[in-house]
Amino acid sequence: MIKIKDINVLILAGGKGSRMNYCNKALLEYNNETFLNRLNHLFCDFSKIYLSLNSEQDISTDNFIRIDDDYKEIGPISGLYKGILESDLDYIFTVPCDVPNLTKDFIEYIASFVSPYHDAFIVRDKDGFIHPLLGIYTKKSLSIIKDAIDNDDFKVLNLMNKLDIKFIDLKYTIFNDKNILKNINTLEDYNSLTKSKKTNFFAISGVKNSGKTTLITKLIKKFVENGFKVGTIKHDGHDFQMDNLDSDTDKHIKSGALGTLIFSKSKYMFLENSIEKDLNFYLDFFKNYDFIILEGFKNSSYPKIEVIRKEVSNISQSNKNNLKFLVSDLDFIENGESLDIIDINDIDNIFEKLINMMREDDLI
């Protein structure tokens, strides 16, 4: 079986960006990080990451192995050829730099198709359109790519008729291919990407000691692994104490400071005395995040799932308004309102259920 560590990555970033006022698309920012940094995070489990550039590009390559095109003015086929040539492994996952909506689960899905029996493994979307720069090529494809270049046939799509291709069809998958595969080719595309961003939130509800915090910490890991930026909000009905946060900060507040900010090299925290406000006020602090997980809020009408653990309770105690599904170690919950019950230990299934719920509501 071919594992992720047996595959290198080639990020194709050598384009001139003529439709983007000749900017380096790899350095465009989304969710407070560049496209390139996001790809570095998503592909961190692969063996090596090569970065295909043209000789005029000045981009920091501390986390990558830089490759400059040998052939000028012939398009991405030049970077494709050089990356496969330089790779020290037989399998190379190729990806354009301008697909900021890729997710880790999608990448792992593509990698799962790799075998020794084809020259390349290429994505085909639900409309039947082939994405020749997104997939996995093998060293066996190198000579055919070189022949195409020598014959002045620079269109990568034409390689699909010359190579032994295993097409990875997305037609019957749950992936939102229009979003995941969207290239940022123009300023309009980029403006649409940044303006359309919407933070989605849902609550993890349940009675005390039902396991809300444990589930949230596991879900946070899944969201982060899949490239999402996630934050959390917890309401404390007993008014939390600051003594264990920072002794000097505590003294400032007790001395009458309305607000105080503490920061270090890696984080900061702002605290302010304030009357309790509507949740929307607090959500605004996370406006650049993908998801906010609310801990508690069982009596609210916010979108939520409820945790029910048999050692603590055997009935649903949350407001049924917008209760999406239940998470439990019980097989049956009497007042579960015919909601789906997901095993409390099946984090992958819970995560997928949440993602699908957001997709059905057209939120991601």
C-alpha positions as CSV (number, residue, x, y, z in Angstrom):
1,M,0.0,0.0,0.0
2,I,1.3,3.4,-1.0
3,K,1.2,5.8,2.0
4,I,1.2,9.6,2.1
5,K,4.9,9.6,3.2
6,D,5.6,7.9,-0.1
7,I,4.3,10.9,-2.0
8,N,6.0,14.2,-2.7
9,V,4.0,17.4,-3.4
10,L,4.5,19.9,-6.2
11,I,2.9,23.4,-5.8
12,L,2.7,25.1,-9.2
13,A,3.2,28.8,-8.5
14,G,5.2,30.0,-11.5
15,G,2.4,31.8,-13.4
16,K,2.6,35.5,-14.1
17,G,-0.8,36.3,-12.7
18,S,-1.6,38.5,-15.7
19,R,-5.3,38.6,-14.8
20,M,-4.4,39.6,-11.2
21,N,-2.3,42.7,-12.1
22,Y,0.8,40.4,-12.2
23,C,0.8,39.7,-8.5
24,N,2.2,36.5,-6.9
25,K,-1.0,34.6,-6.4
26,A,0.7,32.3,-3.9
27,L,1.1,35.3,-1.6
28,L,-2.5,36.3,-1.6
29,E,-4.0,36.2,1.9
30,Y,-7.2,34.4,3.0
31,N,-8.1,33.8,6.6
32,N,-5.0,35.7,7.7
33,E,-2.6,33.4,6.0
34,T,-1.2,33.2,2.4
35,F,-2.4,30.7,-0.1
36,L,1.1,29.2,0.1
37,N,1.2,28.8,3.9
38,R,-2.2,27.2,3.8
39,L,-1.0,24.6,1.3
40,N,2.1,24.0,3.4
41,H,-0.2,23.2,6.4
42,L,-2.5,21.0,4.4
43,F,0.3,18.9,2.9
44,C,2.5,18.7,6.0
45,D,2.1,14.9,6.3
46,F,3.6,14.3,2.8
47,S,7.3,13.6,2.3
48,K,8.6,16.8,0.6
49,I,7.0,19.9,-0.8
50,Y,8.5,21.3,-4.0
51,L,7.6,24.8,-5.1
52,S,7.6,25.5,-8.9
53,L,8.5,29.1,-9.7
54,N,9.8,31.2,-12.5
55,S,13.2,32.7,-12.1
56,E,11.8,36.2,-11.6
57,Q,9.7,35.4,-8.5
58,D,11.1,36.4,-5.2
59,I,9.3,34.2,-2.7
60,S,10.6,32.8,0.6
61,T,11.1,29.1,0.3
62,D,12.1,28.2,3.8
63,N,9.5,25.4,4.0
64,F,9.8,24.2,0.4
65,I,12.3,23.0,-2.2
66,R,12.4,25.6,-4.9
67,I,12.3,24.5,-8.5
68,D,12.7,27.0,-11.4
69,D,11.3,26.4,-14.8
70,D,13.8,25.3,-17.5
71,Y,11.4,26.2,-20.3
72,K,10.2,29.8,-20.5
73,E,6.8,31.0,-21.7
74,I,5.2,27.6,-22.2
75,G,2.8,27.6,-19.3
76,P,2.4,25.1,-16.4
77,I,3.6,22.1,-18.3
78,S,7.1,23.4,-17.8
79,G,6.7,23.4,-14.0
80,L,5.0,20.0,-14.1
81,Y,7.9,18.5,-16.0
82,K,10.6,20.0,-13.9
83,G,8.9,19.0,-10.6
84,I,8.4,15.4,-11.6
85,L,12.0,15.3,-12.9
86,E,13.5,16.7,-9.6
87,S,11.3,14.6,-7.3
88,D,13.2,11.9,-5.4
89,L,10.0,9.8,-5.2
90,D,7.9,8.1,-7.8
91,Y,4.7,9.7,-6.8
92,I,4.1,13.5,-7.0
93,F,0.9,15.2,-5.8
94,T,0.5,18.3,-8.0
95,V,-1.6,21.3,-7.0
96,P,-2.0,24.9,-8.3
97,C,-1.2,27.6,-5.7
98,D,-4.6,29.3,-6.2
99,V,-7.1,26.8,-4.8
100,P,-7.6,28.2,-1.2
101,N,-10.6,26.0,-0.4
102,L,-8.8,22.6,-0.5
103,T,-9.4,20.5,2.6
104,K,-7.3,17.8,4.2
105,D,-9.9,15.1,3.9
106,F,-10.2,15.9,0.1
107,I,-6.4,15.6,-0.3
108,E,-6.3,12.3,1.6
109,Y,-9.2,11.0,-0.5
110,I,-7.2,11.7,-3.7
111,A,-4.1,10.1,-2.3
112,S,-6.0,7.0,-1.4
113,F,-6.3,6.1,-5.2
114,V,-2.6,5.8,-5.8
115,S,-1.3,2.5,-7.1
116,P,1.5,1.3,-9.3
117,Y,-0.8,0.6,-12.3
118,H,-1.3,4.0,-13.9
119,D,0.8,7.0,-15.1
120,A,-1.3,9.6,-13.2
121,F,-4.4,9.9,-11.0
122,I,-6.4,13.0,-12.0
123,V,-9.5,14.7,-10.5
124,R,-12.6,14.9,-12.6
125,D,-15.4,17.1,-11.1
126,K,-19.1,16.4,-10.9
127,D,-19.7,18.1,-14.2
128,G,-17.2,15.9,-16.0
129,F,-14.5,18.6,-16.2
130,I,-10.9,17.3,-15.9
131,H,-8.5,19.2,-13.6
132,P,-5.1,18.1,-15.0
133,L,-3.0,20.1,-12.6
134,L,-4.7,18.6,-9.5
135,G,-3.8,15.0,-9.0
136,I,-0.9,12.6,-8.7
137,Y,1.7,11.9,-11.4
138,T,4.3,9.2,-11.5
139,K,7.8,9.2,-12.9
140,K,6.4,7.0,-15.7
141,S,4.7,10.1,-17.1
142,L,7.9,12.0,-17.5
143,S,9.0,10.9,-21.0
144,I,5.5,11.6,-22.4
145,I,5.5,15.1,-20.9
146,K,8.9,15.7,-22.4
147,D,7.8,14.5,-25.8
148,A,4.8,16.9,-25.7
149,I,7.2,19.8,-24.9
150,D,9.6,18.9,-27.7
151,N,6.6,18.8,-30.1
152,D,5.4,22.3,-29.0
153,D,2.2,20.8,-27.5
154,F,2.1,22.8,-24.3
155,K,-1.5,22.2,-23.3
156,V,-1.6,20.0,-20.2
157,L,-5.1,18.8,-20.9
158,N,-3.8,17.1,-24.0
159,L,-1.6,14.9,-21.8
160,M,-4.8,13.2,-20.7
161,N,-5.0,11.5,-24.1
162,K,-1.4,10.3,-24.0
163,L,-1.0,9.0,-20.4
164,D,-2.5,6.0,-18.8
165,I,-4.9,7.9,-16.5
166,K,-7.0,6.8,-13.5
167,F,-9.6,9.5,-13.3
168,I,-10.9,10.2,-9.8
169,D,-14.6,11.1,-10.3
170,L,-16.2,13.2,-7.7
171,K,-19.8,12.7,-9.1
172,Y,-20.9,10.3,-6.3
173,T,-18.9,11.9,-3.5
174,I,-20.1,14.3,-0.8
175,F,-17.4,16.9,-1.7
176,N,-18.5,20.4,-2.7
177,D,-16.3,20.3,-5.7
178,K,-17.3,23.8,-7.0
179,N,-16.0,25.3,-3.8
180,I,-13.0,23.0,-3.2
181,L,-11.7,23.2,-6.8
182,K,-12.3,26.9,-7.4
183,N,-9.3,28.6,-8.8
184,I,-8.6,32.3,-8.1
185,N,-7.8,33.6,-11.5
186,T,-9.0,37.2,-11.4
187,L,-9.3,40.1,-9.0
188,E,-13.1,39.5,-9.1
189,D,-12.5,35.9,-8.0
190,Y,-10.4,37.1,-5.1
191,N,-12.7,39.8,-4.0
192,S,-15.6,37.4,-4.1
193,L,-13.6,34.9,-2.0
194,T,-12.8,37.4,0.7
195,K,-16.2,39.2,0.7
196,S,-18.3,36.0,0.8
197,K,-16.6,34.7,3.9
198,K,-19.1,33.9,6.6
199,T,-18.4,32.5,10.1
200,N,-20.6,29.6,10.9
201,F,-21.4,28.6,14.5
202,F,-23.1,25.8,16.4
203,A,-23.4,24.8,20.0
204,I,-22.4,21.6,21.7
205,S,-25.0,21.3,24.5
206,G,-25.7,18.9,27.3
207,V,-26.0,18.8,31.1
208,K,-23.0,19.2,33.4
209,N,-20.4,16.4,33.1
210,S,-22.0,15.0,30.0
211,G,-18.7,15.3,28.0
212,K,-19.1,18.5,26.1
213,T,-15.5,19.7,26.6
214,T,-14.0,16.4,25.7
215,L,-16.1,16.2,22.5
216,I,-15.2,19.8,21.6
217,T,-11.4,19.3,22.0
218,K,-11.6,16.3,19.7
219,L,-13.7,18.1,17.1
220,I,-11.3,21.1,17.2
221,K,-8.5,18.8,16.2
222,K,-10.6,17.4,13.2
223,F,-11.5,20.9,12.0
224,V,-7.9,22.1,12.2
225,E,-6.6,19.0,10.4
226,N,-9.0,19.8,7.6
227,G,-7.7,23.3,7.2
228,F,-10.5,25.2,9.0
229,K,-9.9,28.1,11.4
230,V,-12.0,27.4,14.5
231,G,-12.7,29.2,17.7
232,T,-14.7,28.6,20.8
233,I,-17.0,30.5,23.1
234,K,-18.2,29.4,26.5
235,H,-20.7,31.2,28.7
236,D,-19.9,31.1,32.5
237,G,-23.1,31.6,34.5
238,H,-21.1,31.9,37.7
239,D,-18.7,34.7,36.4
240,F,-15.2,33.3,36.0
241,Q,-12.4,34.4,38.3
242,M,-9.2,36.0,37.0
243,D,-6.9,34.9,39.8
244,N,-5.5,32.0,37.8
245,L,-5.0,34.0,34.6
246,D,-2.3,36.4,35.6
247,S,-1.6,38.0,38.9
248,D,-0.7,41.4,37.6
249,T,-3.6,41.5,35.2
250,D,-5.9,40.5,38.1
251,K,-4.5,43.4,40.2
252,H,-5.1,45.9,37.4
253,I,-8.8,44.9,37.1
254,K,-9.3,44.9,40.9
255,S,-7.7,48.4,41.0
256,G,-10.4,49.7,38.8
257,A,-9.1,49.3,35.2
258,L,-12.0,49.0,32.9
259,G,-10.0,46.8,30.5
260,T,-6.6,45.2,30.3
261,L,-4.6,43.4,27.6
262,I,-1.8,40.9,28.2
263,F,0.4,39.6,25.3
264,S,3.4,37.6,24.6
265,K,5.4,36.4,21.6
266,S,2.7,33.8,20.7
267,K,-0.7,35.1,22.0
268,Y,-2.7,37.9,23.6
269,M,-5.8,38.3,25.7
270,F,-8.0,41.3,26.2
271,L,-10.3,41.5,29.2
272,E,-12.9,44.2,29.8
273,N,-15.5,44.8,32.5
274,S,-18.8,44.8,30.6
275,I,-22.5,44.0,31.1
276,E,-23.5,40.8,29.3
277,K,-24.2,41.4,25.6
278,D,-26.0,39.4,22.9
279,L,-24.0,36.5,21.5
280,N,-23.7,38.3,18.1
281,F,-21.5,40.9,19.8
282,Y,-19.0,38.2,20.9
283,L,-19.2,36.4,17.5
284,D,-17.8,39.5,15.9
285,F,-14.5,38.9,17.6
286,F,-14.2,35.8,15.4
287,K,-15.3,37.3,12.1
288,N,-12.3,35.8,10.2
289,Y,-12.9,32.3,11.5
290,D,-14.6,29.5,9.6
291,F,-16.4,28.0,12.6
292,I,-17.2,28.9,16.2
293,I,-18.1,26.2,18.6
294,L,-20.3,27.3,21.5
295,E,-20.0,25.2,24.6
296,G,-23.4,24.9,26.4
297,F,-26.3,27.1,25.3
298,K,-28.7,24.1,25.7
299,N,-31.7,26.3,26.2
300,S,-31.0,28.5,23.2
301,S,-32.4,28.3,19.7
302,Y,-28.9,28.3,18.1
303,P,-27.9,25.4,15.8
304,K,-26.7,22.7,18.2
305,I,-26.0,19.1,18.9
306,E,-26.5,17.5,22.3
307,V,-24.2,15.2,24.2
308,I,-26.0,12.6,26.3
309,R,-24.0,10.1,28.3
310,K,-25.7,7.3,30.2
311,E,-23.7,7.7,33.4
312,V,-25.2,11.2,33.7
313,S,-28.6,11.2,31.9
314,N,-30.6,9.2,29.5
315,I,-32.9,11.9,28.1
316,S,-32.5,15.0,25.9
317,Q,-32.6,18.1,28.0
318,S,-31.9,20.7,25.3
319,N,-34.3,23.1,23.7
320,K,-35.5,21.2,20.6
321,N,-35.5,24.3,18.4
322,N,-32.6,23.8,16.0
323,L,-31.4,20.7,17.7
324,K,-29.7,18.9,14.7
325,F,-28.6,15.5,16.1
326,L,-27.6,13.7,19.3
327,V,-24.2,12.3,20.4
328,S,-24.4,9.5,22.9
329,D,-23.3,6.1,24.2
330,L,-26.9,5.1,24.2
331,D,-28.6,3.4,21.3
332,F,-32.1,4.9,22.1
333,I,-33.2,8.2,23.7
334,E,-36.8,8.3,24.6
335,N,-37.5,11.9,23.8
336,G,-35.0,12.2,21.0
337,E,-37.6,13.5,18.6
338,S,-36.5,10.9,16.0
339,L,-33.1,12.6,15.7
340,D,-30.1,10.7,14.5
341,I,-27.9,9.4,17.3
342,I,-24.1,9.3,16.6
343,D,-21.8,7.2,18.8
344,I,-20.0,9.5,21.2
345,N,-16.6,7.9,20.3
346,D,-17.1,8.1,16.5
347,I,-15.4,11.5,16.0
348,D,-15.0,11.1,12.3
349,N,-18.7,10.5,11.8
350,I,-19.7,13.4,14.1
351,F,-17.3,15.7,12.1
352,E,-18.7,14.5,8.8
353,K,-22.3,15.0,10.0
354,L,-21.5,18.6,11.0
355,I,-19.8,19.4,7.7
356,N,-22.7,17.9,5.7
357,M,-25.2,19.9,7.9
358,M,-23.4,23.1,6.9
359,R,-23.3,22.1,3.3
360,E,-27.0,21.4,3.2
361,D,-27.6,24.9,4.6
362,D,-25.2,26.2,1.9
363,L,-22.9,27.6,4.6
364,I,-19.7,26.1,3.3
